[in-house]
């Protein structure tokens, strides 16, 4: 899945211009309860600016004239622009970017490098939760025959009118035994688990839907 369907479009964003003053930027950030905002010039993403960074620069400057300092342009505070990503970026790559950095959003551009919106951590993690069925019931199974047991489980689940939303396999560290975590949409979880156990499936854990 690509990030394009889950970005917050530019026309719904509050953005700053490089020619805005630091004072105006802080006012906009504070009035809207933001931590930082994208800086956009025309259709191009320039960088992002946080209120904290402006204040940090003020205290480091040794400037005594508060009003004069905060008349500086936003462009003067954009030192390292946040790199934009393409709207064709897979959600997995975006998740890795968030994981490896402290950023709160990713600026997104189209094939012409025009700014089209941002991807927030919340939007990304919401879709990951949906795709991986993390609110669905979970059945954890132990087996040394992944392919065989999956075929058997799938048939039982199908006959019970349930639906598999996600399967994850992990090593247990014990010989060739694998832990198989299966997320399912099911009207009668207890009955499904009973059918699995009666078929010789080693069910280690059952977690109801949340």
URCORUR-V299396 format. One line per field, one symbol per residue. ss: DSSP state (~ for helix, > for strand, _ for the rest). burial: + if it has 9 or more other ideal C-beta (glycine too) atoms within 8 Angstrom, else -. A space follows every 50 residues. Layout:
BEGIN
ss = ???
burial = ???
END
This chain:
BEGIN
ss = _>_~~~_>>~~~___>____>~~~~~~~~~~~___>>>>>>__>>>>>>> ~~~~~~~~~~~____~~~~___>~~~~_______>>___>~~~~~~~~~~ ____>>>>>_____>>>>>>~~~~~~~~~~~_____>>>>>>>__~~~~~ ~~~~~~~~~___>>>>>>>>>______>>>>>>>>___~~~~~~~~~~__ _>>>>>>___
burial = -++--+++-+--+-++++-+++--++-++------+++++---+++++++ +-++--++----------++--+++-++---+-++++-+-+-+++-++-- ----++++++----++++++--+++++++-+++--++++++++--+--++ -+++-++--+-+-++++---------++++++++++--+--++-+++--- +-+--+----
END
